[in-house]
């Protein structure tokens, strides 16, 4: 691990001695460097008593060095009826390690985690936000949580955020030998192991781990330089349902049998409606498209996290009756409707998010996914459906679940496959714009812009908005000092590679800066690269550009009568491993044409290439801010 610093004194010593001081001045300078907070000690003890009982005990002490680390001293502990918190307390220390306050159980807020989109949810949190006006200060926590199941166990993430250094951290797991603990580790090393009677204990330790800086464009955490341990017992129990798995095939079969079987029954009237709706379809795919549209029209997403409902979907008949459900319920409902039409479809586990975190192909565990999508195979042509979105096109996943390993659950077993990757060349923004500039520096414009592939998401959210909000978002997207929108229309082509087309007419009275001799006119008012990542010194992790895209802009300016171009930027041609940037400029009489092409390539690059990428993007951003000069 590139950022692991070993300090011999700690390697030779034991754990925490009684009465250890948490004097902040005792923290070695090498750990303070670049840190917002220092984990002084962190012990997580997992004791698996039997298939239906697990005790998790944690003791954590963290020193907050400066205001940037303040939130790292907060505790937010999730629990529910199947994972109650049986004991919790804390302490606050000053810079010298003197205790200045104790927190007892009643000092912790106990609140529901229900959201606006949640109808049923028994998830709760115990939380506290201690702080001191004087830095540094130290916070300690102790709590015990009881798990009433073993389908999944707590995992170990000893470094919870950038800017955290770790003095000592221990993760200890004791489990009956006949439950056969399996684990995946990344940068955490092999555990110490010892057996006692019918149990075996695994211990992972980290000591003197320097903080890693915030690094833009990092790999997903399970494939980065951050230490992680993921646990999964081979034998388990969940709400009285027992099982055994050591691979995805076995877990997928168990989920199909225990979570899904018997939940696909539908009212006779609904079955008749589906058969009538699909009777004239010319293919199974067309029938599936009609069913998907029916689900989008009939249902809405509501989070349901109650008891078994945290992992087990509602019955299809219940969703049909009430018209709502969470991702599990809506996928199960859509799957049941497909079955009525004779179409096979499968419940699929995925970890959602922009960072493309994959399920671990070679390590099966029940806690890896956080979302469900639907897999609908048509021979060699597999269609993927996001069932929680009322407007997303049929067969389009978008950046929340694209290009990652997922687990498809079938009655015959589970298997790992990959969701579609949207190639860089498919993600496009193409724009043609005509601008008329007046002598006062005002600009009137007409634009037609198409957003294709993943770029469709830039306008997808506009579809259900009212006109005032659409206009506000368009103004925000383009960032003129002043932008008065006359006309804004959007058309959505909802195919597997969708296209959103924007028609926009506007004026910007404060666009250019006139003076006595003429004016300076920004060359590119609508397609500037704005978000350039900042510098990172001594970068640790590889650089990952998750998604590439292309933009092509053709902008036509009509200049004010009686003016001429006295200064025009030179064309630009940049080409490297990260992408391409080219501009062309052509002027004739009162016309100026500006053509811009930009491509950003997706890929994984070495850590030492980060500076070159930032340089390239900074150059693009700089050229995008170029201006031309008009003289009267």
C-alpha positions in Angstrom: 0.0 0.0 0.0 1.7 3.2 -1.2 0.6 5.3 1.7 1.1 2.9 4.6 3.7 4.2 7.0 4.9 1.8 9.7 6.2 3.2 13.0 8.2 0.6 14.8 7.1 1.5 18.3 3.5 0.7 17.6 4.3 -2.5 15.7 6.0 -3.9 18.8 3.4 -2.7 21.3 0.1 -4.2 22.3 -3.3 -2.5 22.1 -4.5 0.3 24.3 -3.1 0.4 27.8 -5.4 1.4 30.6 -5.6 5.1 31.1 -4.0 6.0 27.8 -3.8 9.7 27.2 -5.4 11.3 24.1 -3.2 14.3 24.2 -3.2 15.6 20.7 0.5 16.7 21.0 1.5 13.1 21.2 0.4 12.4 17.6 3.4 11.9 15.4 4.0 14.7 12.9 4.1 12.2 10.1 0.5 11.3 10.8 -0.6 14.9 11.2 0.6 15.8 7.8 -2.3 16.5 5.5 -4.8 15.2 8.0 -8.1 16.7 9.1 -8.5 14.0 11.8 -6.6 11.2 13.4 -8.2 7.9 14.5 -6.4 7.2 17.7 -7.8 3.8 18.1 -10.7 1.9 16.6 -11.8 -1.6 17.7 -14.6 -3.4 16.0 -15.4 -6.8 17.6 -17.9 -9.0 15.8 -19.0 -12.1 17.8 -21.2 -14.5 15.8 -22.9 -16.5 18.5 -25.0 -18.6 16.2 -27.0 -18.4 13.0 -29.4 -15.9 14.4 -27.3 -13.8 16.8 -24.4 -11.5 16.2 -22.9 -8.9 18.7 -21.0 -6.0 17.2 -19.1 -3.9 19.7 -17.2 -0.8 18.7 -14.8 1.5 20.5 -13.5 4.5 18.5 -11.4 7.5 19.5 -10.8 10.2 16.9 -9.0 13.5 17.3 -10.3 16.4 15.2 -7.4 18.7 14.1 -9.2 21.5 12.4 -12.6 22.8 11.3 -12.4 20.8 8.0 -12.6 17.6 10.1 -15.4 18.6 12.4 -18.0 16.3 10.8 -15.7 13.3 11.2 -16.3 13.5 14.9 -20.0 13.0 14.5 -21.7 9.7 15.0 -24.7 8.5 12.9 -25.5 4.9 13.7 -28.2 3.2 11.6 -30.3 0.5 13.2 -33.7 -1.2 12.9 -35.6 -4.0 14.7 -33.3 -6.6 13.3 -30.2 -4.7 14.3 -31.1 -2.9 17.6 -28.5 -0.8 19.5 -28.2 -2.2 23.0 -25.7 0.3 24.5 -24.2 3.5 23.4 -22.0 6.2 25.1 -19.3 8.8 24.3 -16.8 11.3 25.7 -15.4 14.6 24.6 -11.7 15.5 25.4 -9.8 18.8 25.1 -6.5 19.2 23.2 -4.6 17.8 26.2 -6.7 14.7 26.4 -8.6 15.8 29.5 -12.2 14.6 29.6 -14.6 17.6 29.4 -17.9 15.9 28.8 -19.6 12.5 28.9 -22.5 11.4 26.6 -24.9 8.9 27.9 -27.6 7.0 26.0 -30.2 9.8 26.4 -27.8 12.4 24.9 -28.0 10.7 21.5 -30.9 11.7 19.2 -33.0 8.8 18.0 -34.7 9.7 14.7 -36.4 8.0 11.8 -34.5 7.9 8.5 -37.8 8.2 6.5 -37.6 10.3 3.3 -40.1 12.2 1.3 -40.2 9.2 -1.1 -40.6 6.7 1.8 -44.0 5.4 2.8 -42.9 2.5 5.1 -39.5 2.6 6.8 -38.5 1.4 10.2 -34.8 2.3 9.7 -33.7 4.7 12.4 -30.5 6.4 13.5 -28.9 7.3 16.8 -26.8 10.4 16.3 -24.8 13.0 18.1 -22.8 16.0 16.8 -20.2 16.9 19.4 -17.8 19.7 18.8 -15.5 22.2 20.6 -14.7 25.8 19.7 -11.0 25.0 20.4 -9.0 22.7 18.1 -7.8 20.1 18.3 -10.2 18.0 20.4 -11.0 14.3 20.7 -14.2 12.3 20.7 -14.7 8.7 21.7 -17.6 6.4 21.2 -18.6 3.0 22.5 -21.7 1.1 21.3 -23.0 -2.4 21.0 -25.4 -3.5 18.3 -27.2 -6.9 18.0 -27.8 -8.5 14.6 -30.6 -11.0 14.6 -29.5 -12.6 11.3 -26.3 -13.7 9.6 -27.2 -13.3 5.9 -24.6 -10.5 5.9 -22.2 -9.2 8.5 -20.6 -5.8 9.1 -17.7 -5.0 6.8 -14.5 -3.1 7.6 -13.7 0.3 6.2 -11.0 1.6 8.6 -10.4 4.7 6.6 -13.9 6.3 6.2 -12.9 9.5 4.2 -9.9 11.3 2.8 -7.9 13.4 5.3 -8.1 10.7 8.0 -4.9 9.2 9.4 -5.1 6.1 11.6 -2.9 5.3 14.6 -4.5 1.9 15.4 -7.4 0.0 14.1 -8.5 -3.6 14.8 -11.2 -5.7 13.2 -11.9 -9.0 15.0 -14.4 -11.6 13.9 -15.2 -14.7 16.0 -17.5 -17.2 14.4 -18.5 -20.9 14.8 -16.2 -23.0 12.6 -19.1 -24.8 11.0 -20.4 -21.5 9.6 -17.2 -21.2 7.5 -16.5 -17.5 7.2 -15.5 -16.3 3.8 -13.9 -12.9 3.3 -12.7 -10.5 0.6 -9.9 -8.1 1.4 -8.4 -5.2 -0.5 -5.2 -3.7 0.8 -5.9 -5.0 4.3 -3.6 -8.0 4.3 -4.1 -11.5 5.6 -5.7 -11.9 9.0 -4.3 -13.4 12.1 -6.3 -16.6 13.0 -6.7 -18.7 16.0 -9.1 -21.4 17.1 -10.7 -22.0 20.4 -13.1 -24.9 20.8 -15.7 -24.7 18.1 -15.0 -21.1 17.2 -12.3 -19.4 15.1 -11.2 -15.8 15.3 -9.9 -13.6 12.5 -8.1 -10.3 13.2 -7.1 -7.6 10.9 -4.9 -4.8 12.2 -3.7 -1.4 10.8 -1.2 0.8 12.4 0.2 4.2 11.6 -1.7 4.8 8.4 -1.1 8.2 6.9 -4.0 10.3 5.6 -4.6 10.2 1.9 -5.5 13.5 0.3 -8.8 14.1 -1.5 -8.2 12.8 -5.0 -10.5 13.6 -7.9 -11.2 10.8 -10.4 -10.5 7.9 -8.0 -11.3 4.3 -8.8 -14.3 2.7 -7.0 -13.3 2.1 -3.3 -13.2 -1.7 -3.6 -10.5 -1.3 -6.3 -8.6 1.6 -4.9 -5.7 1.8 -2.4 -8.2 2.1 0.5 -8.2 -1.0 2.8 -11.4 -2.9 2.9 -12.6 -6.3 4.3 -16.0 -7.8 3.2 -17.4 -10.7 5.1 -19.9 -13.5 4.3 -20.5 -16.7 6.3 -21.2 -19.8 4.2 -24.0 -20.9 6.5 -26.6 -18.2 7.5 -30.1 -17.4 8.7 -32.4 -14.6 7.8 -35.8 -14.3 9.6 -35.9 -18.0 10.2 -34.9 -18.8 6.6 -31.7 -20.8 6.6 -29.3 -21.3 3.7 -25.8 -21.9 2.5 -23.8 -20.4 -0.3 -20.2 -19.9 -1.4 -20.8 -18.5 -4.8 -23.3 -16.3 -6.8 -25.0 -19.3 -8.3 -26.1 -20.6 -4.9 -27.0 -17.2 -3.6 -29.1 -16.4 -6.7 -31.0 -19.6 -6.4 -31.7 -19.0 -2.7 -32.9 -15.5 -3.3 -35.2 -16.8 -6.1 -36.6 -19.5 -3.8 -37.0 -17.5 -0.6 -37.5 -13.8 -1.7 -39.3 -14.2 -5.0 -41.2 -17.5 -5.2 -45.0 -17.1 -4.8 -44.8 -13.3 -5.1 -45.7 -13.1 -8.8 -49.4 -13.9 -8.6 -51.7 -11.2 -10.2 -55.4 -10.6 -10.3 -57.3 -12.2 -13.2 -58.4 -8.8 -14.5 -54.8 -7.6 -14.7 -53.7 -10.8 -16.5 -56.5 -10.2 -19.1 -55.4 -6.6 -19.5 -51.8 -7.5 -20.2 -52.7 -10.2 -22.7 -55.0 -7.8 -24.5 -52.3 -5.1 -24.5 -49.7 -7.4 -26.0 -51.8 -9.4 -28.3 -51.0 -7.3 -31.4 -47.3 -6.9 -30.6 -45.1 -8.1 -33.5 -42.3 -9.4 -31.2 -41.6 -10.3 -27.6 -39.5 -7.1 -27.3 -42.4 -5.0 -28.5 -44.7 -6.7 -25.9 -42.1 -6.0 -23.2 -42.0 -2.4 -24.3 -45.7 -2.0 -23.9 -45.6 -3.7 -20.5 -42.8 -1.3 -19.4 -44.8 1.7 -20.5 -47.8 0.3 -18.5 -45.7 0.0 -15.4 -44.3 3.5 -15.8 -47.8 4.9 -16.1 -49.4 2.9 -13.3 -46.8 2.9 -10.6 -44.5 5.3 -8.7 -41.5 4.7 -6.5 -41.9 4.6 -2.7 -39.1 3.4 -0.4 -40.2 0.5 1.8 -37.8 -0.6 4.5 -39.8 -2.4 7.1 -38.8 -5.7 8.7 -38.3 -8.4 6.0 -39.4 -5.7 3.5 -35.9 -4.3 3.7 -34.7 -7.1 1.4 -37.9 -8.9 0.4 -40.2 -7.4 -2.2 -43.9 -6.8 -1.9 -46.2 -9.2 -3.7 -47.0 -8.3 -7.3 -50.7 -8.3 -6.5 -50.2 -5.7 -3.7 -48.2 -3.4 -6.1 -51.0 -3.9 -8.7 -53.6 -2.8 -6.1 -51.8 0.2 -4.5 -49.8 1.4 -7.5 -46.5 2.0 -5.7 -43.4 0.1 -4.5 -39.7 0.3 -4.0 -37.1 -1.0 -6.5 -37.5 -4.6 -5.3 -41.3 -4.5 -5.6 -41.4 -2.7 -8.9 -39.0 -5.1 -10.5 -40.9 -8.1 -9.1 -44.2 -6.6 -10.4 -42.8 -5.9 -13.9 -41.3 -9.4 -13.9 -44.7 -10.9 -13.0 -46.4 -8.9 -15.8 -43.8 -10.1 -18.3 -44.5 -13.7 -17.2 -48.2 -13.2 -18.1 -47.1 -12.3 -21.6 -44.7 -15.3 -21.8 -41.6 -13.2 -21.5 -38.8 -14.4 -19.2 -37.3 -11.6 -17.0 -34.9 -11.8 -14.0 -34.4 -9.9 -10.7 -30.9 -8.4 -10.8 -28.7 -7.2 -8.0 -26.6 -4.1 -8.6 -24.7 -1.4 -6.7 -26.0 1.9 -8.0 -24.0 5.1 -8.4 -21.9 7.2 -10.8 -18.7 5.5 -9.8 -19.5 2.1 -11.5 -18.9 0.0 -8.5 -19.2 -3.7 -9.6 -20.4 -6.6 -7.7 -17.4 -8.7 -6.8 -17.4 -11.4 -9.5 -15.3 -13.9 -7.5 -16.8 -13.2 -4.1 -20.5 -13.7 -3.4 -22.1 -11.8 -0.4 -25.6 -10.6 0.2 -24.7 -7.1 1.3 -22.9 -5.9 -1.9 -25.9 -4.6 -3.9 -28.1 -1.6 -3.0 -30.5 -1.6 -5.9 -32.5 -3.9 -8.1 -33.0 -3.7 -11.9 -34.6 -6.1 -14.4 -32.8 -8.2 -17.0 -35.0 -9.2 -20.0 -33.0 -11.5 -22.4 -34.2 -11.8 -26.0 -31.7 -14.4 -27.4 -28.4 -12.6 -27.7 -30.1 -9.2 -27.3 -30.5 -8.5 -23.6 -32.7 -5.5 -22.5 -32.1 -3.9 -19.1 -34.9 -2.0 -17.4 -34.8 0.6 -14.6 -38.3 0.1 -13.0 -38.3 3.0 -10.5 -38.2 5.8 -13.1 -41.4 7.0 -14.7 -39.7 8.7 -17.7 -36.5 6.8 -18.5 -36.6 5.2 -22.0 -37.1 1.5 -22.5 -33.8 -0.3 -22.5 -31.7 2.7 -21.3 -30.0 2.4 -17.9 -28.1 5.7 -17.6 -25.1 6.4 -15.4 -26.7 5.0 -12.2 -26.3 1.4 -13.3 -24.3 1.3 -16.5 -21.0 -0.6 -17.3 -20.6 -2.8 -14.2 -20.9 -6.4 -13.0 -24.3 -7.3 -11.7 -25.8 -10.5 -10.4 -28.8 -12.0 -12.2 -31.0 -14.2 -10.0 -32.8 -17.1 -11.6 -34.5 -20.2 -10.2 -31.6 -22.2 -11.6 -29.1 -20.0 -9.9 -27.4 -16.6 -10.0 -24.7 -15.5 -12.4 -22.5 -12.5 -13.0 -22.9 -10.4 -16.1 -22.2 -6.9 -17.2 -24.6 -4.0 -17.9 -24.2 -2.0 -21.1 -21.3 0.3 -21.5 -22.0 3.5 -23.4 -19.0 4.0 -25.6 -17.5 7.5 -25.6 -18.6 8.1 -29.2 -22.2 7.3 -28.3 -22.4 10.1 -25.6 -22.7 13.2 -27.7 -23.7 16.8 -27.6 -24.2 18.4 -31.0 -25.2 22.0 -31.3 -25.9 24.5 -34.1 -26.4 28.1 -33.1 -26.9 31.4 -34.8 -26.1 34.6 -32.9 -26.7 38.2 -33.8 -24.6 40.8 -32.0 -25.6 44.4 -31.7 -23.3 47.4 -31.1 -24.4 47.7 -27.5 -22.9 44.2 -26.8 -26.3 42.5 -26.7 -26.7 39.0 -28.2 -29.7 37.3 -29.7 -29.5 33.5 -30.2 -31.3 30.5 -31.7 -29.9 27.1 -30.9 -30.7 23.5 -31.6 -28.8 21.1 -29.4 -29.1 17.3 -29.3 -28.0 15.3 -26.3 -27.4 11.6 -27.1 -26.5 8.5 -25.0 -25.5 9.4 -21.4 -25.5 13.0 -22.4 -29.3 12.6 -22.6 -29.3 12.8 -18.8 -28.3 16.5 -19.0 -31.9 17.2 -20.1 -33.8 14.1 -19.0 -35.0 15.8 -15.8 -36.6 18.6 -17.7 -39.4 16.4 -19.1 -41.7 16.6 -16.1 -41.0 20.2 -15.1 -43.2 23.2 -15.6 -42.0 26.0 -18.0 -40.7 28.4 -15.4 -38.4 25.7 -13.8 -37.3 24.5 -17.3 -36.2 28.1 -18.1 -34.5 28.5 -14.7 -32.5 25.3 -15.3 -31.6 26.3 -18.9 -30.3 29.6 -17.6 -28.2 27.8 -15.0 -26.8 25.4 -17.5 -25.6 28.1 -19.9 -24.4 30.6 -17.3 -24.8 33.8 -19.2 -24.5 36.9 -17.0 -28.1 37.6 -18.1 -30.2 35.3 -20.2 -33.8 36.1 -21.2 -35.4 33.0 -22.7 -38.0 33.7 -25.4 -38.7 30.1 -26.4 -37.7 26.7 -24.9 -38.9 23.4 -26.3 -37.6 19.9 -25.7 -38.3 16.7 -27.7 -37.4 13.3 -26.3 -36.6 10.3 -28.6 -36.9 7.4 -26.1 -34.9 4.6 -27.7 -32.2 2.4 -26.1 -29.8 5.1 -27.2 -32.0 8.1 -26.4 -31.8 11.6 -27.8 -33.1 14.8 -26.2 -33.3 17.8 -28.5 -33.5 21.3 -27.2 -34.8 24.3 -29.2 -33.9 27.6 -27.5 -34.3 31.2 -28.5 -32.9 33.8 -26.1 -31.3 37.2 -25.7 -28.4 38.3 -23.5 -28.2 42.1 -23.3 -24.9 42.1 -21.3 -23.0 39.6 -23.4 -20.0 41.6 -24.8 -18.1 44.5 -23.4 -18.2 47.6 -25.8 -15.9 50.6 -25.6 -15.2 53.6 -27.6 -13.3 51.7 -30.3 -15.4 48.5 -30.5 -15.9 45.6 -28.2 -14.4 42.3 -26.8 -16.7 39.4 -27.6 -16.5 36.0 -26.0 -16.1 33.4 -28.7 -17.8 30.5 -27.0 -20.9 31.4 -25.0 -22.5 28.0 -24.7 -20.0 25.1 -24.7 -17.3 26.0 -22.2 -15.6 23.3 -20.2 -16.0 24.5 -16.6 -15.2 21.8 -14.1 -11.4 21.2 -14.1 -10.1 19.1 -11.2 -7.5 20.8 -9.0 -3.9 19.8 -8.4 -3.0 16.8 -6.2 0.5 16.5 -4.9 2.0 13.0 -4.6 -1.1 11.3 -5.9 -1.7 7.7 -4.7 -4.5 6.3 -6.7 -4.9 5.6 -10.4 -6.8 8.2 -12.4 -10.2 7.0 -13.7 -12.3 8.9 -16.2 -15.5 7.0 -15.8 -17.3 8.1 -18.9 -16.1 9.8 -22.0 -18.1 11.9 -24.4 -17.9 14.1 -27.5 -19.2 17.6 -28.2 -19.5 19.3 -31.6 -20.5 22.9 -31.8 -21.0 25.1 -34.9 -21.6 28.7 -33.9 -22.5 31.4 -36.4 -22.1 35.0 -35.5 -23.7 37.9 -37.4 -21.6 41.0 -36.5 -23.0 44.6 -36.1 -23.0 46.8 -39.2 -20.0 49.0 -39.4 -17.6 46.8 -37.4 -14.7 44.6 -38.4 -12.7 41.8 -36.7 -9.3 43.2 -35.6 -8.2 40.2 -33.5 -9.2 36.6 -33.8 -7.7 33.7 -31.8 -5.7 31.1 -33.8 -7.2 27.7 -34.4 -6.3 25.1 -31.8 -5.3 21.4 -32.2 -4.7 19.4 -29.0 -4.4 15.6 -29.1 -3.2 13.2 -26.4 -4.2 10.0 -24.6 -7.0 11.7 -22.7 -8.8 13.3 -25.6 -8.9 15.8 -28.4 -9.7 19.4 -28.8 -9.9 21.3 -32.1 -11.3 24.7 -33.1 -11.8 26.3 -36.5 -12.6 29.9 -37.2 -13.7 31.4 -40.5 -14.7 35.1 -41.1 -16.3 36.7 -44.1 -17.7 40.3 -44.2 -20.1 40.5 -41.3 -20.1 36.7 -40.5 -17.9 34.7 -38.2 -18.1 30.9 -37.9 -16.6 29.1 -34.9 -16.4 25.3 -34.9 -15.4 23.4 -31.8 -14.8 19.6 -31.3 -14.0 18.1 -27.9 -13.6 14.5 -27.0 -12.8 13.2 -23.5 -11.8 9.5 -23.4 -12.8 7.2 -20.7 -10.1 5.0 -19.2 -7.9 4.1 -16.3 -4.6 5.9 -16.2 -1.6 5.7 -13.9 -1.4 8.1 -10.9 1.5 10.0 -12.3 -0.5 10.9 -15.4 -3.0 13.0 -13.4 -1.0 16.2 -13.8 -1.0 15.7 -17.6 -4.8 15.3 -17.6 -5.3 18.4 -15.5 -3.0 20.3 -17.9 -5.0 19.2 -20.9 -8.4 20.1 -19.3 -7.0 23.4 -18.1 -5.9 24.2 -21.7 -9.3 23.4 -23.0 -11.0 25.5 -20.4 -8.6 28.4 -21.1 -9.2 28.2 -24.9 -13.0 28.1 -24.3 -12.7 31.5 -22.6 -11.2 33.1 -25.7 -12.6 36.3 -27.2 -12.4 38.1 -30.5 -12.1 41.9 -30.9 -14.4 44.0 -33.0 -13.3 47.5 -34.1 -15.7 50.2 -35.2 
